[in-house]
Amino acid sequence: MNPSLPRIVARPSIRQLTSPRAVFRGSPAYSTALTLPAVPRPYIAGKRQLRDIRSAHPAGPFSTATHKKEASMASNTDLIESAKRAACRQAVADHFDSSFTYVGIGSGSTVAYVVEAIAERGSEVTGKMKFVPTGSGSTALIRNSGLSVLQVPDLLLEVGFHPESAEHQPIDIYFDGADEVDAELNCIKGGGACHFQEKLVSRLSKRFVCVADSRKKVDRLLTAWTYVPVEVSPMGAEYVRRELLRLGSTDPKIRTSGPTFIRTITDNHNHIIDAPFPTLLLNGEADREDPAKGLWTPNSLLARIKSIFGVLEVGIFSGLNGPQVAQMAADVEGVKPVKAYFGKADGKVETLG
């Protein structure tokens, strides 16, 4: 082709887009097809036209204000990620031990920095350990870091079952994040739709250590994070949603994902309902509880939602922690963290517990 000749731009074509929701839900694919003209690329015959465009837009297609805003957002994101990394490294330094056999790894975005810090210990330390994930995401994270994955069913088969034993916590330690943590270390979890597996691993762990950035630290749950994630049977989702309305939840919604609003499917093939409630009391304020006025403690709201037919698990982690359960020598739920680490924008780490 002669480089001195102008380029020829192809004529606009037509694309057929089929809604993925139609395919997944069994609807006729053709019924939701959209016909969209492809956007033609701009025609530039030569350098002269390019100079004209540049002179008309000396700052490029985005204004200086837009660039500044994007730079500020990128800076804020970097600060948040640095805060998360600092919290995770401090938590690993304080609680990870080379003698551990089983280590639980959660599904929160922050936990990637926990795995990073652990993997840096080297295979001479981590090679004899097995890491128990709380979902497909953390499974991939563990494998990609060169660590050994052990799923919960395989863990239970490996440790065996001894009816006379009081040992119910084979996992030495469990690291995970949270969507919110209150002054009593009660947590809201489930923003990533993994709270059933997270609660299962927490129950099986001697200690749960929470890692987060300082935005997640609040006086009371449902302050900034406004809803309780509830994992439900797909068939019972609408029934559960109506029961949550009866409890005083304002407009509980079945969670959807992506631009086509397909209902979110958990690793357990269930749905998630995000149920808004007023800010919760602390468990130590049970004397002020009045469900008719929307005043719930974490323990009472957890128990009430869990009692609804069709609910698998609730994203409220409250009550006892691992060491408290161990002292009781009983198979009861101990899912509250023993300590929380909050990374701050100035690089410092604040702890609770």
Salt bridges, closest charged atoms under 4 A:
GLU81 OE2 - LYS84 NZ 3.49
GLU116 OE1 - ARG85 NE 3.12
GLU116 OE1 - ARG89 NH2 3.24
GLU120 OE2 - ARG89 NH2 2.76
GLU158 OE1 - LYS130 NZ 2.74
ASP172 OD1 - LYS206 NZ 3.98
ASP176 OD2 - LYS189 NZ 2.78
GLU198 OE1 - LYS189 NZ 3.39
ASP213 OD1 - ARG215 NE 2.66
GLU238 OE1 - ARG241 NE 3.06
GLU238 OE2 - ARG242 NE 2.98
GLU243 OE2 - ARG246 NE 2.98
ASP251 OD2 - LYS253 NZ 2.91
ASP274 OD1 - ARG255 NH2 2.72
GLU285 OE2 - ARG220 NH2 2.60
GLU285 OE2 - ARG288 NH1 3.47
GLU313 OE2 - LYS199 NZ 3.20
GLU313 OE1 - LYS306 NZ 3.20
ASP331 OD1 - ARG203 NH2 3.73
GLU333 OE1 - ARG203 NH1 3.49
GLU350 OE2 - LYS217 NZ 3.52
